[in-house]
Amino acid sequence: MADAAGHTVLARLQALRAAPEPLAALLADLRGIEHGGDPRFAMTLDHYLQSWLGSQPREVFRLAGPRLLILAPTDAGPLLDAGAKALGHMLLSHGFGTLHATRYDVATEAERLFADLFPDDATAALREAAERAPTAALAHLLEVERVLHGADVDSIVREQPVWSFATDRPTVVATELAVSLEELESRLSLSLRRDSWLRHEVAVRLDRGLLRHIARDRAHDPRPFTVDLHTATVLDDDFEELARAIPTEMRGRITAEFPCWELTLAPAQVVAAAGRLSDAGFAVAPDHVPLAALGSLDLAGLEPVFIKTQWIRGTTGAGDLLAAAVARFGADRLVLWRCDEPSALDTGRAAGVTLFQGRAADAAAAAPRRLTESHPRPVAEEPEELLPPPETTEPAPPPRPGLFGRLLGRG
C-alpha cells in the first residue's frame, strides 16, 4: 500500500510548483539514527524541531524512510537550521547516530526538494494509488481503534517480567505490559510498518489503549506493572479521565516508562508530565537509555524507580559503563533490558547489575525451578541432624554449584 503521507506531500509540492510560495523547507532524514523507525521517537524529534519555530506557522509531513519534512515561512529558515544543528549535535553526542538535514528555499529550489523526496520517478506509484490509499489508510486506522477499544485487547497484550537476581532465588519486581504489534497486524491483515502515517497514528493510540486495558482488565491484579507512555499522552487533555478510570490503589503499582530522548530533548515537558503522573499516583522510569549515555544522563530532578538501559552485543566497555551506572543509580534501580543472550547476564552480573529483562533472564530464572521439578532432592540434602555422623574429621569438599550457579558464573 502506498504511503498516505507521501500522497499528501506530493499534492502539496505539485501545488507549490504551480504557484510558488515564500516558504522554507527542512528535510530531516532519520535513516542513520538508532530508533529512527520508532514512531514515538520520530514524534519526539518532530516536536523538538517544531519547538524552534515558536509561534511561526508550519506544515509537518512524516514520510517513509523514515524522514520528516517541515514547511515554514521563509524568515523561519534560520530557526530550522539552528534546530537541526542542535538536534544533530545532541543525537551524535549521545550515540544515536548522524542526522542528515537539508534546508531548501521552496520558491527557488522546489525542483531539488521534489527530486530529493521522490528520486527515480517514484511518484508514478504514488499517483496511481492516490485516490484510494489515504482512504484505505484511514479505514485501517478506524479498524485499529475498534480493536484497541474492544473487549479482547487482553489477548494481544504481552507481559515481560523484570527479574531481580539480588538473591539466589530470582523474583519478579515488575511486569511490563505492551501490545503485540505482530498480533495486531495479523488481526488487521496489514503491515503497520509499511505505512508511516498509519504507524504514527497507531502509536498515538497504543498508550490510551493500554491505559483502558489496565482499567478494565487489570484493576484487581496485585502485581506491579510498567507501561510505555509518551509525554504527549500524559499532557493531553483526556489523560486525567483515562487515569481516573484506574483505581487509585492500582495506579500506585504502575510505572510509566518514557524514552530517554524525551528527557534530553524536552526536559521541561518531561518534568511536567512526571508531575502530572505523580499527582495521579504513577511512578516514572526513563527507558531506552543507551549504554554510552548512562554516565551523562541528566534526570532533571526526577526520582525514577528504574533506569532502563538496552543491552547491545559488542558495545565497547559495556562492563565498565554498567559498573559506573550501578554506582551512580544503585543496583536496585538499574535495569539491563533486552537481554536475549546469556552474555548479557554474565556482563551485567560481573558489573553488579541485579535487575534484568529479556529471554535470557527468563531462562535463567526458570532454570532452578525446572531442576527442582525434574529431579528429587538427594538424601544428602536432608536436615543435618538426620544424617549419620561423618566417618572422618577431614573437611568435606565444597558442594558442586547447581545449574543456576553455573549459568551465572558462580562455579
Contacts in CASP RR format, 6 or more apart in sequence:
PFRMAT RR
TARGET T0000
AUTHOR 0000-0000-0000
METHOD contacts of the structure
MODEL  1
MADAAGHTVLARLQALRAAPEPLAALLADLRGIEHGGDPRFAMTLDHYLQ
SWLGSQPREVFRLAGPRLLILAPTDAGPLLDAGAKALGHMLLSHGFGTLH
ATRYDVATEAERLFADLFPDDATAALREAAERAPTAALAHLLEVERVLHG
ADVDSIVREQPVWSFATDRPTVVATELAVSLEELESRLSLSLRRDSWLRH
EVAVRLDRGLLRHIARDRAHDPRPFTVDLHTATVLDDDFEELARAIPTEM
RGRITAEFPCWELTLAPAQVVAAAGRLSDAGFAVAPDHVPLAALGSLDLA
GLEPVFIKTQWIRGTTGAGDLLAAAVARFGADRLVLWRCDEPSALDTGRA
AGVTLFQGRAADAAAAAPRRLTESHPRPVAEEPEELLPPPETTEPAPPPR
PGLFGRLLGRG
1 129 0 8 1.000
1 133 0 8 1.000
1 136 0 8 1.000
1 137 0 8 1.000
1 190 0 8 1.000
1 194 0 8 1.000
1 195 0 8 1.000
2 125 0 8 1.000
2 126 0 8 1.000
2 128 0 8 1.000
2 129 0 8 1.000
2 130 0 8 1.000
2 133 0 8 1.000
3 63 0 8 1.000
3 64 0 8 1.000
3 126 0 8 1.000
3 133 0 8 1.000
3 194 0 8 1.000
3 195 0 8 1.000
3 196 0 8 1.000
3 197 0 8 1.000
4 133 0 8 1.000
4 134 0 8 1.000
4 137 0 8 1.000
4 138 0 8 1.000
4 195 0 8 1.000
4 197 0 8 1.000
4 198 0 8 1.000
5 61 0 8 1.000
5 62 0 8 1.000
5 63 0 8 1.000
5 64 0 8 1.000
5 196 0 8 1.000
5 197 0 8 1.000
6 61 0 8 1.000
6 63 0 8 1.000
6 64 0 8 1.000
6 126 0 8 1.000
6 197 0 8 1.000
7 126 0 8 1.000
7 129 0 8 1.000
7 130 0 8 1.000
7 133 0 8 1.000
7 134 0 8 1.000
8 61 0 8 1.000
8 134 0 8 1.000
8 197 0 8 1.000
9 61 0 8 1.000
9 63 0 8 1.000
9 69 0 8 1.000
9 117 0 8 1.000
10 118 0 8 1.000
10 123 0 8 1.000
10 126 0 8 1.000
10 127 0 8 1.000
10 130 0 8 1.000
11 130 0 8 1.000
12 59 0 8 1.000
12 61 0 8 1.000
12 71 0 8 1.000
13 110 0 8 1.000
13 113 0 8 1.000
13 114 0 8 1.000
13 117 0 8 1.000
16 23 0 8 1.000
16 106 0 8 1.000
16 110 0 8 1.000
17 110 0 8 1.000
17 111 0 8 1.000
17 114 0 8 1.000
20 106 0 8 1.000
20 107 0 8 1.000
20 110 0 8 1.000
21 106 0 8 1.000
21 107 0 8 1.000
22 73 0 8 1.000
22 74 0 8 1.000
22 106 0 8 1.000
22 107 0 8 1.000
23 71 0 8 1.000
23 72 0 8 1.000
23 73 0 8 1.000
23 74 0 8 1.000
23 106 0 8 1.000
23 107 0 8 1.000
24 71 0 8 1.000
24 72 0 8 1.000
24 73 0 8 1.000
24 74 0 8 1.000
24 75 0 8 1.000
24 76 0 8 1.000
24 77 0 8 1.000
24 80 0 8 1.000
24 103 0 8 1.000
24 104 0 8 1.000
24 105 0 8 1.000
24 106 0 8 1.000
25 69 0 8 1.000
25 70 0 8 1.000
25 71 0 8 1.000
25 103 0 8 1.000
25 104 0 8 1.000
25 105 0 8 1.000
25 106 0 8 1.000
25 113 0 8 1.000
26 49 0 8 1.000
26 68 0 8 1.000
26 69 0 8 1.000
26 70 0 8 1.000
26 72 0 8 1.000
26 77 0 8 1.000
26 80 0 8 1.000
26 81 0 8 1.000
26 84 0 8 1.000
26 101 0 8 1.000
26 102 0 8 1.000
26 103 0 8 1.000
26 104 0 8 1.000
27 67 0 8 1.000
27 68 0 8 1.000
27 69 0 8 1.000
27 101 0 8 1.000
27 102 0 8 1.000
27 103 0 8 1.000
27 104 0 8 1.000
27 113 0 8 1.000
27 116 0 8 1.000
27 117 0 8 1.000
28 45 0 8 1.000
28 49 0 8 1.000
28 67 0 8 1.000
28 68 0 8 1.000
28 69 0 8 1.000
28 70 0 8 1.000
28 84 0 8 1.000
28 87 0 8 1.000
28 99 0 8 1.000
28 100 0 8 1.000
28 101 0 8 1.000
29 65 0 8 1.000
29 67 0 8 1.000
29 99 0 8 1.000
29 100 0 8 1.000
29 101 0 8 1.000
29 102 0 8 1.000
30 36 0 8 1.000
30 37 0 8 1.000
30 42 0 8 1.000
30 45 0 8 1.000
30 65 0 8 1.000
30 66 0 8 1.000
30 67 0 8 1.000
30 68 0 8 1.000
30 99 0 8 1.000
31 65 0 8 1.000
31 66 0 8 1.000
31 67 0 8 1.000
31 100 0 8 1.000
32 97 0 8 1.000
32 98 0 8 1.000
32 99 0 8 1.000
32 100 0 8 1.000
33 41 0 8 1.000
33 91 0 8 1.000
33 96 0 8 1.000
33 97 0 8 1.000
33 98 0 8 1.000
33 99 0 8 1.000
34 95 0 8 1.000
34 96 0 8 1.000
34 97 0 8 1.000
34 290 0 8 1.000
35 41 0 8 1.000
35 96 0 8 1.000
35 259 0 8 1.000
35 261 0 8 1.000
35 288 0 8 1.000
36 42 0 8 1.000
36 45 0 8 1.000
36 66 0 8 1.000
37 65 0 8 1.000
37 66 0 8 1.000
38 259 0 8 1.000
39 196 0 8 1.000
39 199 0 8 1.000
39 200 0 8 1.000
39 202 0 8 1.000
39 203 0 8 1.000
40 203 0 8 1.000
40 228 0 8 1.000
40 230 0 8 1.000
40 259 0 8 1.000
41 259 0 8 1.000
41 261 0 8 1.000
42 62 0 8 1.000
42 66 0 8 1.000
42 68 0 8 1.000
42 200 0 8 1.000
43 200 0 8 1.000
43 203 0 8 1.000
43 204 0 8 1.000
43 230 0 8 1.000
43 232 0 8 1.000
44 230 0 8 1.000
44 259 0 8 1.000
44 261 0 8 1.000
44 262 0 8 1.000
44 265 0 8 1.000
44 266 0 8 1.000
45 68 0 8 1.000
45 87 0 8 1.000
45 261 0 8 1.000
45 265 0 8 1.000
46 60 0 8 1.000
46 62 0 8 1.000
46 68 0 8 1.000
47 232 0 8 1.000
47 265 0 8 1.000
47 266 0 8 1.000
47 269 0 8 1.000
48 83 0 8 1.000
48 87 0 8 1.000
48 265 0 8 1.000
48 266 0 8 1.000
49 68 0 8 1.000
49 70 0 8 1.000
49 80 0 8 1.000
49 83 0 8 1.000
49 84 0 8 1.000
49 87 0 8 1.000
50 58 0 8 1.000
50 60 0 8 1.000
50 70 0 8 1.000
51 266 0 8 1.000
52 79 0 8 1.000
52 80 0 8 1.000
52 82 0 8 1.000
52 83 0 8 1.000
52 86 0 8 1.000
53 70 0 8 1.000
53 72 0 8 1.000
53 76 0 8 1.000
53 79 0 8 1.000
53 80 0 8 1.000
54 79 0 8 1.000
56 72 0 8 1.000
56 73 0 8 1.000
56 76 0 8 1.000
56 79 0 8 1.000
57 72 0 8 1.000
57 73 0 8 1.000
58 70 0 8 1.000
58 71 0 8 1.000
58 72 0 8 1.000
58 76 0 8 1.000
59 70 0 8 1.000
59 71 0 8 1.000
59 72 0 8 1.000
60 68 0 8 1.000
60 69 0 8 1.000
60 70 0 8 1.000
60 71 0 8 1.000
61 68 0 8 1.000
61 69 0 8 1.000
61 70 0 8 1.000
61 71 0 8 1.000
62 68 0 8 1.000
62 196 0 8 1.000
62 197 0 8 1.000
62 200 0 8 1.000
63 69 0 8 1.000
63 117 0 8 1.000
63 196 0 8 1.000
64 196 0 8 1.000
65 196 0 8 1.000
66 196 0 8 1.000
67 117 0 8 1.000
69 117 0 8 1.000
70 80 0 8 1.000
71 106 0 8 1.000
72 79 0 8 1.000
72 80 0 8 1.000
74 105 0 8 1.000
74 107 0 8 1.000
77 103 0 8 1.000
80 103 0 8 1.000
81 103 0 8 1.000
84 99 0 8 1.000
84 101 0 8 1.000
84 103 0 8 1.000
87 99 0 8 1.000
87 101 0 8 1.000
87 265 0 8 1.000
88 98 0 8 1.000
88 99 0 8 1.000
88 101 0 8 1.000
90 264 0 8 1.000
90 265 0 8 1.000
91 97 0 8 1.000
91 98 0 8 1.000
91 99 0 8 1.000
92 98 0 8 1.000
92 99 0 8 1.000
94 261 0 8 1.000
94 264 0 8 1.000
94 290 0 8 1.000
94 292 0 8 1.000
94 293 0 8 1.000
94 296 0 8 1.000
95 290 0 8 1.000
95 292 0 8 1.000
95 293 0 8 1.000
96 261 0 8 1.000
96 290 0 8 1.000
102 116 0 8 1.000
104 110 0 8 1.000
104 112 0 8 1.000
104 113 0 8 1.000
106 113 0 8 1.000
118 126 0 8 1.000
137 195 0 8 1.000
137 197 0 8 1.000
137 198 0 8 1.000
140 188 0 8 1.000
140 190 0 8 1.000
140 195 0 8 1.000
140 198 0 8 1.000
141 198 0 8 1.000
141 201 0 8 1.000
141 202 0 8 1.000
143 188 0 8 1.000
144 184 0 8 1.000
144 188 0 8 1.000
144 198 0 8 1.000
144 201 0 8 1.000
144 202 0 8 1.000
144 205 0 8 1.000
145 205 0 8 1.000
147 153 0 8 1.000
147 156 0 8 1.000
147 184 0 8 1.000
147 187 0 8 1.000
147 188 0 8 1.000
148 179 0 8 1.000
148 205 0 8 1.000
148 206 0 8 1.000
148 208 0 8 1.000
148 209 0 8 1.000
148 212 0 8 1.000
149 209 0 8 1.000
149 212 0 8 1.000
153 179 0 8 1.000
153 209 0 8 1.000
153 212 0 8 1.000
153 213 0 8 1.000
153 216 0 8 1.000
153 217 0 8 1.000
154 213 0 8 1.000
154 217 0 8 1.000
155 183 0 8 1.000
156 179 0 8 1.000
156 180 0 8 1.000
156 183 0 8 1.000
156 184 0 8 1.000
156 187 0 8 1.000
157 177 0 8 1.000
157 178 0 8 1.000
157 179 0 8 1.000
157 180 0 8 1.000
157 210 0 8 1.000
157 213 0 8 1.000
158 177 0 8 1.000
158 178 0 8 1.000
158 179 0 8 1.000
158 180 0 8 1.000
159 175 0 8 1.000
159 176 0 8 1.000
159 177 0 8 1.000
160 175 0 8 1.000
160 176 0 8 1.000
160 178 0 8 1.000
160 357 0 8 1.000
160 358 0 8 1.000
161 172 0 8 1.000
161 174 0 8 1.000
161 175 0 8 1.000
161 176 0 8 1.000
161 357 0 8 1.000
161 361 0 8 1.000
161 362 0 8 1.000
161 365 0 8 1.000
162 172 0 8 1.000
162 173 0 8 1.000
162 174 0 8 1.000
162 175 0 8 1.000
162 176 0 8 1.000
162 226 0 8 1.000
162 306 0 8 1.000
162 335 0 8 1.000
162 355 0 8 1.000
162 356 0 8 1.000
162 357 0 8 1.000
163 170 0 8 1.000
163 171 0 8 1.000
163 172 0 8 1.000
163 173 0 8 1.000
163 355 0 8 1.000
163 356 0 8 1.000
163 357 0 8 1.000
163 361 0 8 1.000
163 362 0 8 1.000
163 364 0 8 1.000
163 365 0 8 1.000
164 170 0 8 1.000
164 171 0 8 1.000
164 172 0 8 1.000
164 173 0 8 1.000
164 354 0 8 1.000
164 355 0 8 1.000
165 345 0 8 1.000
165 349 0 8 1.000
165 354 0 8 1.000
165 355 0 8 1.000
165 356 0 8 1.000
165 361 0 8 1.000
165 364 0 8 1.000
165 365 0 8 1.000
165 408 0 8 1.000
166 331 0 8 1.000
166 332 0 8 1.000
166 354 0 8 1.000
168 404 0 8 1.000
169 368 0 8 1.000
170 364 0 8 1.000
170 365 0 8 1.000
170 368 0 8 1.000
172 223 0 8 1.000
173 224 0 8 1.000
173 355 0 8 1.000
174 223 0 8 1.000
174 224 0 8 1.000
174 225 0 8 1.000
174 226 0 8 1.000
174 255 0 8 1.000
174 306 0 8 1.000
175 223 0 8 1.000
175 224 0 8 1.000
175 225 0 8 1.000
175 226 0 8 1.000
176 225 0 8 1.000
176 226 0 8 1.000
176 227 0 8 1.000
176 257 0 8 1.000
176 357 0 8 1.000
177 210 0 8 1.000
177 213 0 8 1.000
177 214 0 8 1.000
177 218 0 8 1.000
177 225 0 8 1.000
177 226 0 8 1.000
177 227 0 8 1.000
178 210 0 8 1.000
178 227 0 8 1.000
178 228 0 8 1.000
179 206 0 8 1.000
179 209 0 8 1.000
179 210 0 8 1.000
181 192 0 8 1.000
184 192 0 8 1.000
184 202 0 8 1.000
185 191 0 8 1.000
185 192 0 8 1.000
192 198 0 8 1.000
192 199 0 8 1.000
192 202 0 8 1.000
193 199 0 8 1.000
203 230 0 8 1.000
204 230 0 8 1.000
204 232 0 8 1.000
204 233 0 8 1.000
206 228 0 8 1.000
207 227 0 8 1.000
207 228 0 8 1.000
207 229 0 8 1.000
207 230 0 8 1.000
207 233 0 8 1.000
208 233 0 8 1.000
208 238 0 8 1.000
208 242 0 8 1.000
210 227 0 8 1.000
210 228 0 8 1.000
211 227 0 8 1.000
211 242 0 8 1.000
211 243 0 8 1.000
211 245 0 8 1.000
211 246 0 8 1.000
212 242 0 8 1.000
212 245 0 8 1.000
214 225 0 8 1.000
214 227 0 8 1.000
214 246 0 8 1.000
214 250 0 8 1.000
214 254 0 8 1.000
215 242 0 8 1.000
215 245 0 8 1.000
215 246 0 8 1.000
218 225 0 8 1.000
218 250 0 8 1.000
219 246 0 8 1.000
219 247 0 8 1.000
219 250 0 8 1.000
221 250 0 8 1.000
222 253 0 8 1.000
223 253 0 8 1.000
224 253 0 8 1.000
224 254 0 8 1.000
224 255 0 8 1.000
225 253 0 8 1.000
225 254 0 8 1.000
225 255 0 8 1.000
226 254 0 8 1.000
226 255 0 8 1.000
226 256 0 8 1.000
226 257 0 8 1.000
226 285 0 8 1.000
226 306 0 8 1.000
227 254 0 8 1.000
227 255 0 8 1.000
227 256 0 8 1.000
227 257 0 8 1.000
228 256 0 8 1.000
228 257 0 8 1.000
228 258 0 8 1.000
228 287 0 8 1.000
229 256 0 8 1.000
229 257 0 8 1.000
229 258 0 8 1.000
229 277 0 8 1.000
230 258 0 8 1.000
230 262 0 8 1.000
231 258 0 8 1.000
231 262 0 8 1.000
231 266 0 8 1.000
231 269 0 8 1.000
231 270 0 8 1.000
231 272 0 8 1.000
231 273 0 8 1.000
233 239 0 8 1.000
234 256 0 8 1.000
234 273 0 8 1.000
234 276 0 8 1.000
234 277 0 8 1.000
235 269 0 8 1.000
235 272 0 8 1.000
235 273 0 8 1.000
235 276 0 8 1.000
239 276 0 8 1.000
240 280 0 8 1.000
243 251 0 8 1.000
243 280 0 8 1.000
243 282 0 8 1.000
246 254 0 8 1.000
248 281 0 8 1.000
251 280 0 8 1.000
251 281 0 8 1.000
251 282 0 8 1.000
252 281 0 8 1.000
252 282 0 8 1.000
252 283 0 8 1.000
254 281 0 8 1.000
254 282 0 8 1.000
254 283 0 8 1.000
255 282 0 8 1.000
255 283 0 8 1.000
255 284 0 8 1.000
255 285 0 8 1.000
255 305 0 8 1.000
255 306 0 8 1.000
256 277 0 8 1.000
256 282 0 8 1.000
256 283 0 8 1.000
256 284 0 8 1.000
256 285 0 8 1.000
257 284 0 8 1.000
257 285 0 8 1.000
257 286 0 8 1.000
257 287 0 8 1.000
257 306 0 8 1.000
257 308 0 8 1.000
258 270 0 8 1.000
258 273 0 8 1.000
258 284 0 8 1.000
258 285 0 8 1.000
258 286 0 8 1.000
258 287 0 8 1.000
259 286 0 8 1.000
259 287 0 8 1.000
259 288 0 8 1.000
260 286 0 8 1.000
260 287 0 8 1.000
260 288 0 8 1.000
260 289 0 8 1.000
260 290 0 8 1.000
260 293 0 8 1.000
260 297 0 8 1.000
261 288 0 8 1.000
262 269 0 8 1.000
262 270 0 8 1.000
263 270 0 8 1.000
263 286 0 8 1.000
263 297 0 8 1.000
263 298 0 8 1.000
263 299 0 8 1.000
263 300 0 8 1.000
263 302 0 8 1.000
264 298 0 8 1.000
267 298 0 8 1.000
267 300 0 8 1.000
270 300 0 8 1.000
270 302 0 8 1.000
271 300 0 8 1.000
271 301 0 8 1.000
271 302 0 8 1.000
274 284 0 8 1.000
274 302 0 8 1.000
277 283 0 8 1.000
277 284 0 8 1.000
278 284 0 8 1.000
283 304 0 8 1.000
283 305 0 8 1.000
284 302 0 8 1.000
284 304 0 8 1.000
284 305 0 8 1.000
285 304 0 8 1.000
285 305 0 8 1.000
285 306 0 8 1.000
285 307 0 8 1.000
285 308 0 8 1.000
286 297 0 8 1.000
286 299 0 8 1.000
286 302 0 8 1.000
286 304 0 8 1.000
286 307 0 8 1.000
286 308 0 8 1.000
287 308 0 8 1.000
287 337 0 8 1.000
288 308 0 8 1.000
288 310 0 8 1.000
289 297 0 8 1.000
289 307 0 8 1.000
289 308 0 8 1.000
289 309 0 8 1.000
289 310 0 8 1.000
290 309 0 8 1.000
290 310 0 8 1.000
291 309 0 8 1.000
291 310 0 8 1.000
291 311 0 8 1.000
291 312 0 8 1.000
291 315 0 8 1.000
291 318 0 8 1.000
291 321 0 8 1.000
291 322 0 8 1.000
292 315 0 8 1.000
292 321 0 8 1.000
294 307 0 8 1.000
294 309 0 8 1.000
294 321 0 8 1.000
294 322 0 8 1.000
294 324 0 8 1.000
294 325 0 8 1.000
294 328 0 8 1.000
295 321 0 8 1.000
295 324 0 8 1.000
295 325 0 8 1.000
295 328 0 8 1.000
297 307 0 8 1.000
304 333 0 8 1.000
305 333 0 8 1.000
306 333 0 8 1.000
306 334 0 8 1.000
306 335 0 8 1.000
306 355 0 8 1.000
307 325 0 8 1.000
307 329 0 8 1.000
307 333 0 8 1.000
307 334 0 8 1.000
307 335 0 8 1.000
308 335 0 8 1.000
308 337 0 8 1.000
308 357 0 8 1.000
309 322 0 8 1.000
309 325 0 8 1.000
309 334 0 8 1.000
309 335 0 8 1.000
309 336 0 8 1.000
309 337 0 8 1.000
310 337 0 8 1.000
310 338 0 8 1.000
311 318 0 8 1.000
311 336 0 8 1.000
311 337 0 8 1.000
311 338 0 8 1.000
311 339 0 8 1.000
311 340 0 8 1.000
311 344 0 8 1.000
311 347 0 8 1.000
312 318 0 8 1.000
313 341 0 8 1.000
313 343 0 8 1.000
313 344 0 8 1.000
315 321 0 8 1.000
318 347 0 8 1.000
318 351 0 8 1.000
319 347 0 8 1.000
319 348 0 8 1.000
319 350 0 8 1.000
319 351 0 8 1.000
320 351 0 8 1.000
322 334 0 8 1.000
322 336 0 8 1.000
322 347 0 8 1.000
322 348 0 8 1.000
322 351 0 8 1.000
322 352 0 8 1.000
322 353 0 8 1.000
323 351 0 8 1.000
323 352 0 8 1.000
325 334 0 8 1.000
326 334 0 8 1.000
326 351 0 8 1.000
326 352 0 8 1.000
326 353 0 8 1.000
331 352 0 8 1.000
331 353 0 8 1.000
331 354 0 8 1.000
331 355 0 8 1.000
332 354 0 8 1.000
332 355 0 8 1.000
333 355 0 8 1.000
334 353 0 8 1.000
334 355 0 8 1.000
335 355 0 8 1.000
335 356 0 8 1.000
335 357 0 8 1.000
336 344 0 8 1.000
336 348 0 8 1.000
336 353 0 8 1.000
336 355 0 8 1.000
336 356 0 8 1.000
336 357 0 8 1.000
337 357 0 8 1.000
337 358 0 8 1.000
338 344 0 8 1.000
338 357 0 8 1.000
338 358 0 8 1.000
339 345 0 8 1.000
339 356 0 8 1.000
339 357 0 8 1.000
339 358 0 8 1.000
339 359 0 8 1.000
339 360 0 8 1.000
339 361 0 8 1.000
340 358 0 8 1.000
340 359 0 8 1.000
340 360 0 8 1.000
341 360 0 8 1.000
342 360 0 8 1.000
342 364 0 8 1.000
342 407 0 8 1.000
344 356 0 8 1.000
344 360 0 8 1.000
345 356 0 8 1.000
345 360 0 8 1.000
345 361 0 8 1.000
345 364 0 8 1.000
345 407 0 8 1.000
345 408 0 8 1.000
346 408 0 8 1.000
346 409 0 8 1.000
348 356 0 8 1.000
349 408 0 8 1.000
349 409 0 8 1.000
356 364 0 8 1.000
364 404 0 8 1.000
364 407 0 8 1.000
364 408 0 8 1.000
367 403 0 8 1.000
367 404 0 8 1.000
367 407 0 8 1.000
368 402 0 8 1.000
368 403 0 8 1.000
368 404 0 8 1.000
371 402 0 8 1.000
371 403 0 8 1.000
371 404 0 8 1.000
380 387 0 8 1.000
390 396 0 8 1.000
401 410 0 8 1.000
401 411 0 8 1.000
405 411 0 8 1.000
END
